[in-house]
Amino acid sequence: MRRILLLLMLAWGVLAAPMVRALTPEEATAIASGETDDRIAALNRAAAQADPALAGLVQALLDDAVQLAGGKAYVTRDGRTVLAGTDTEATLPADAEEVVNNNRMRGALEAALGALQLVSPDVAVRRAALAELSRQQLDEAQLPLIEKAFAAETDTALKTQLERMRATLLIGASDPAKRLAAAQALAASGESSVRSLLQERLAPGAEADPQVRAALSAALSAVEGRLAWGERLGVLFTGVSLGSILLLAALGLAITYGLMGVINMAHGELIMIGAYATWLVQNLFRQYLPGAFDGYLLVAIPAAFLASALVGAALERSVIRWLYGRPLETLLATWGISLVLMQGVRSLFGAQNVAVENPSWLSGGVAVFSNLTLPYNRLAILVFAAVVLAGVALLIAKTRLGLFVRGVTQNRRMAACMGVNTARVDTYAFSLGAGIAGLAGCALSQVGNVGPDLGQGYIVDSFMVVVLGGVGQLAGTVYAALGLGFLSKFLEGYAGAVLAKIMVLVFIVIFIQKRPQGMFAMKGRSAEA
């Protein structure tokens, strides 16, 4: 009796189990031949069954490996020919013709292949398939497969994306109840494509049902609100990113000009030298250590600092040491030096820009919203600027060299009387400022091309940051750099890049007229000197 019951239960389970439907040769031929509309319809009917064999046929069609002869489709791969829809080997007829797929058919094949991968047991495959499918033009015929994938999906994030994709397809359904549910589901989205879709559905004559139109309007408001937040945060991030770059460019000048009183017009060229040093290190790694290429930046940072610092030391010992206390002469001399450095770089490396490749760990970004991605290289520059700023602040405030620099800056004669070698301190301080400029060049090489004119775009901005923040004040340099960066990007959104630059210059002129000492005034005897 037990055996009979067991056999009955097994038989019931077999009968109750869903039947696995295989792709037939006739269906394969319908997908491979005929008019494009008929082929797409046959493809969608087969895709709705989620037949694993269909993926192979679709891939073969995309690879142009399918031929037609005698009303049958054949697949040829690796020298082996089989009848499409089976695994039976066949001889390819002599009059077989290759299947030609137009762009519309190829798009339908790619969408079907992506949809078939939505039911893969591998979550990485499903994630990649969903990302590819979201870039395709879908139609309602693919809805059954998407609903099947939605019902079987276990990953929460992928399930949410499938739900929005399903709602996108249902928004044009003939049933008002389905359109209403789709509009309510799309309200949780934050993608620009969904906003465009909702705007199309709200166009005159597109949606007649008043309840659905109300739901569409509410969904559009919700989506636009999320996109607006993405745009606001995008402006904030780009402003802070520009501010960090200005901070790196101005930190070295804050030492050479703010603390030493040297108007160094060659500061931009010191930035450029740091960028070219990074480029040279990159090429050396590419040629001699290709396996360790992702680590070239760790060597390029000290190399850029040393290259610019050595050039700065040579400038200070040969020219600038004779011009202390004569700002007009230092301006003219360093301006001439900047021209010499630019021409020297053109002679050595050519006048064309050179490209510096980001390491793999600085490629890509973090997607915060659909319209906001934070690039890794920009985030790295933010962290790098903070580290350099902290290092400079500690060096000036806590080290013996910093004490000597502050002492010589405030009262050179008294420092000399106390036994301080002021000439050596001047060289160290100028080399430090030049080395920090080289670090700025290393950072700039990660966000743009490197050329002989690289520094010219930052020299004026660097002086504006130092003067606006207060001469000799590191804290003022930080506030001024971040403030100017954010103000520039904020104004660009309303007036454009050229007018925004003019408005920033006007603002600085007015501010300096009202507060000549900058944001942070220097205090003590140094302010009276």
N, C-alpha and C positions, 0 to 999 in steps of 0.2 A: 504493500500500500504506500509506503514511504517513497519507493522508487517511482511509482505511478505519479504521486503528487509532485515529486521533483521534476519528472519529465514534463508534466503539465505546466509547471512554473517556468521551465526553460523555454518551452514552446511559446508561452504567453509573452515572455521577455523578447524573444526573437520577433514575434509578430508586432509587438508594441514598439520596438526600436525603430527609429527613423531610417528609411531606406536610403542608402548612399547612391546617388545618381551620378553616373559617369557620362562624360562628354561623348556624344555619338559622332561618327564620321559625317553624317548629314548636317549636324549643327556646326561642326568645324568648317565644312564647305560653305555654309551660309554666312559664316563670319568672314571667310576669306574671299568670297566672290559676290558679285552683284553691285547694286547701287550703294552709295555710302550710307544713306539713311537706313536701308534694309540691313546692311552689315552691322551698323551700330545697334539697331534694334535687336538683332540676333545676339550680339555680344552682350547686351544688357540682360537679355533673358537668361543666357548661360551664366553670367556673373552673379545673378540673383540666387543661383543654386550653390554658389561658393564651391564649385567643383575644383579640386586641386589640379586636375589635368589641364584646366583652362589656362592656368598661369604659364605653362610650358608653350602652349599654342600662341598666346599673346606675345610672349617674349620672342618666339620664332618669327612672328609677323613683324615685330619691331626690328629684328635683326635681318629682315629680308631673306629669310631662310625657308619660305613657303612658296610652292609652285602649284599651279592648277593644270589639270589635264583630264579630259573626259568627264567633266562634272565632279571630280574628286580633288581633294587637297592633299598635298604631300609635303612632309617636313624633312629637310635634308640637313643633317648636322654631323660633323666629324666623319664624312664619307659614308654615313649610314642614312638610308631613306626609309621612312615609315609612313603609313597612311595616317593622315591627321585624324585624331580622335581615337586612335588605337596605338598599340605597341607592336603591331605586325609589320615586319619588314616587307618592303615592296620595291619593285623596279620602277624607277622614274621613267615615264614615257618620253619618247624622243621629242614629242610636240608640246612638252610641258612649258608653261609660261610663268614667269615670276609674278607674284602678287605685288601690285603697286598701291601704296598707301599715300593718300594726300595728307595735308597738314591736319585737316579735321579728323580724319580717321586715326592718325597717329596720336592726336590728343585724346581721343576716346580710348585707344588701346592703353596709353599710359595711365589714364584715370582708372581703367578697369584693373590693370595690374596693381596699382596702389591700393585699390579697394579690396582685391583678393588678399593682399598681405595684411589687411586689418584683422584677419582671423588667425594670424600666425601665433603659435605658442610662445614665441620670443617677443618680449615686451619692447626690446630695442628695434626689432623689425617693424612692429606695429607703430611705434613712435615715428620712425622714419617714413613709413607708408602714409601716416596721417599728415605729416608735414608736406610730403609731396602731393598728396591728394588735395590739400587746401590751396595749392597753387594752380589746380586744374579747374576747368570750366565744367561743373557738374550739372546733371539734369535729374528730373524726378524718377527716371527709369532706374537709377542707381540707388534709390532710396531703400529697397528691400535689403540689399547687402549691408548698407550702413546701419539699418535698424538691427540686423542680425549681429553685426559687430558690436553695436551699442549694448545689446542685451547680454552678450558674452564677455564684455570688457570688465576687468577687475581693477585696473589702475584708475584711481580717482581723477587724475589730471587728464588722461586720455578719454575717459568717459565724459568729462565736461566738454572737451573739444568735439567729440562725436555728437553730443547733444546739440551743440551750436551748429554743427554742420547739418545735422538732420533738420533743425529749425530753419536753416537757410534754404534748404530744398522745399520745405513745407510752406514757406511764406507765400509761394505762388500756387498753392494747391487749390483745387476747385471747391473744396469743403471749407466754409467760413470758420467752422470750429477748429479745423487744423491750422488755418492761417492765424487765428486768435492765439492758439497755444504757441505757435511759432514766434509770434511777436512778443509774447511774454517771456519766452525763453531767450530771445535775442537781447532783451533788455539788460541781461547780465554780462553782455560782451563789452569789450573795449577796443575793438579793431576798426580800422578805417574802412575796410571793405564792408563791414556790417553797416556802418553809417551810410555808405553809398547805396547799399541795398535798401535800407529803410527809406532813404530819400526818394529812390525810384518808385517804391511802393506808395509813397505819399504824393506822388505827382498827380495832377488832375487826370481823372479817368482811370487810374491804375487800380484803385480800391474803392468799391462802392459801399461796402458794409460800414455803417457808422461806428459800430462797436470795435471792429477791427482797426479802423482808422484812428480811433482814440488810443487803442493799445499801441499802434505803430508810432504815434506821436509821443506817447510816454516812453517807449523804448528808445526813440531817437534822442530825446532829452537826456536819458540816462547814459547812453553811449557817448554823446557829445560832452557830457560832464566828465566822464573818465578820460576822454581824449584831451580835454582842456587841461586836466591835471598833468597828463603826460607832457603837454607842451610847456606848461609852467615849470615843471621840474627839469625839462630839457634846457630851457633858458637858464635856469639856476645852475645846472651842471656845467653847461658850456661857459658861463660866466666865471665860475670857480676854476674851471680848467684853464681858461685864458689867464685868470689871475695868478694861478700857480706858475704858469710859464713866465709871466711878467715878474713874478717874485724871484724866480731863479735867475732871470736876466738882470734884475736890479740889485740882487744881494751883493754881487761883487762890486758893483758901482757904489753901493752904500758904504763900502770900506774905502775904496780909492778916492771917491769924491766926498762922501759924508764924513769920514774920519780923517782923511789925509788932505782934503781940499784940492785934489788934482782933478781937473776937468779932462777926463780921458775920452777923447773922441774915437779912440781905437778900441774901445770896449766891445763894440759889436764884432770887430774882427777877431778878438780873443774868443768870443762865442763861436765864431765860424771855425777857428782852429780846433776847438774841442769837438765840433761836429765832424770835421775831416779826420781827426784822430780816431773817432768811433768808426768811420768808414774804412780806414786802413786796418784797424783791428778786425773788423768784419771780414775783409778780404783775406787777411792772413789765416783766419780760422777756416774760411771756405776752402782755401787752397791746401793748408797743411793739417787741419783738424776738422774735417767735415763731419765726423761723428759727434763732435762736441760743439757744433755750431750754436746750439741753443744757449750755451753758456758764454758766448763771446761778450755779452753786455757786462758781465761781471769783471772782465778784464778791461773793457773799453772805458768804464767809469774812472778808474785810477789813471788810465792812459790819457784820457781827455784832460783830467785835472793837471797832470804833470806836464803835458805838452803846452797848455796855456800858461801854467805857472812859470815854466822856463822862459817862454817868450816874454812874459811880463817882467821877470827878473832882468832879462837882457835889456828891455826898454828902460826900466828904472835905473839900472846902473850906467847906461850909456847916454841917455837923454834927459829923463825926467828928474834925476837927482840934482841937476843944475838949475831947475826951474821952480823949485818949491817957493811958495809965496808970490808967484807971478802967474795968476790964473789965465790971463790972456795969452801969454807965451805958451803955456801948457796946452791950451785949446788948439792953437795953430800948429804946434809941433805934433801933437797926437793925431790931428786931422791929416797931416802929411804922412805920418806913420801908417794910418789906416789905408791910405791909397797905396802905399808901398806893399803892405801885407796882402791886399786884395790882388794886386798885380802879380805878386809872387805866387799866390795860390793859383791864379790863372795860368801862369807859366808852368807850374809843376803838375797840376791836375787837369788843366783845360778849363775853358769858360763854361762848358755845359754842366748842368746839375748832375749830381750822382745820387743814386738811390741807396738808402740804408734799409735793409730788410729787418722786420721785427722778428725776434725769436718766436717760436711756436707758442710759448706760454704767454706772450703778449698779444697774440692774434685773437680776434673774436671779441666778445663782450657779454655783458649781463643784460638780458632783456627784462626790464622792469615793467614796461607797458608795451602794447603793440606798436606804439609810435615813439618809444623811448628805449634806446639801447646804450648802455654805458660801456664804451670801449675799454679793454684791459690796458691798452697803452696809456690812455688818459688817466685812468685810475692809478696806474703805476707812477705817473708823473706827479700826481697829487701827493702820494706817499713819499716819493723821492724829495719833493720840495720841502715837505715837513721835516724829513730827516736832515736835509742840508741846513735848513733854518735852525733846527735844534743844535746841530753841530757848531754852526757859526756863533750862536748865542753863548754856548758853553765855552767856546774858544776865547771869545772876547771877554767874558765875565769871570771865568774861573781859572784860566791858565796864566803862566808866567808871560808868554808872548802877548796875550791879550792885555795884561797889566802894563807891559812896556808900550804897546801900541796906544793905549789910552793915555798913558803918562806923556809920551812924546807928542801926541795930538794936542793935549791940553797945555803943556808948557815944555817946549823943546829944550830951552836953555837949562831949566831946572833939572830935567831928566838927564841931560848931559853932565851936569854938575854932580849928580848922584851916581855917575859911573855907567850910565846906559849908553851903549853904542847906537846912537840914533840913526846913523847911516845904515847899519845892518837891520835895525828894526824897520826902517822905511822899505828896504828891499823885501823883507819877509812879509810885511803888510801888503805891499803892492802885488807880490807874487800870490798871496792868498786871495786877494780880490780877483786877479787874473785867473787863478785856478777855479774859482767858483764860476766865473764866466765860462770856462771850459766845460764844467758840469752842466751848465745851462745848454751849451751846444750839444752835448751828448743826449740830453733829454729831447731837444728839438729835433734831433735826427730821427727820433722814433715816430714823429707825427708829420713829417714832410720831407721833401727832397733837400739835399745839401748842395749849396753853390757858393761861389765867391761873394755874392751879395747877401748872404743869409743874415749877417749881423746888422745890415743897414735898416732892416725893418724893425729892429728892436732898440736901437740906440736912443732914439727920441723918446720912446715909451719908457725906457729905463730911467732917463733923466726926469721925466715927468713923475714917475713913481717916487723917486728919491726926494725931489723937491716938494711934492705934495705931502708926503709922509712926514717930512721934517729932516733936515740935513743932520746926519749922524745918529738917527734914531731907527734901530732895527724894527721896533714895534710899529712905528709909523710906516716903514717900508711894507710891512705885511698888510696893514689895513689899507694902504693906498693901492697896492697891487691887486688885492681881492676886490676892492671897491671899484677901481677902474675897469677891471675885467668884467664884473657884473654889469656896470653901467653901460659899457660898450655893447655887450650882447643884448641888453634890454632895449637900448635905443635902436640897434640894428633891426629889430623886429618891427619897428614903427617907421623909421626914416631911411633905412638902407645903410650900407656900410660907409659910404662916403660922407653923408650928412651926419651919421652917428659920430664919425671921427671929428668932424668940425665942431659938433656940439660938445664933445668931451674936451676939446681944446679950449673952447669958450668958457666952459665950466671951470677949468683949471686956472685960466687967466683971471676970472672973477674971484675965485677962491684965494689965489695968491695976493691979489690986491687987498682983499679984506684981512688976510692972515699971512703976511709975508714969511713967517717962521714955519709955516706948514702945520700939519695936524698936531704934531708933538713938538713943542718948542724945546730947544736945548737949554739946560739949566746949569747954573754954577759959573765958574770963571771962564769956561770955554765959551759961554754965550756972550761974555763981555769982550772977548779977544777980537 
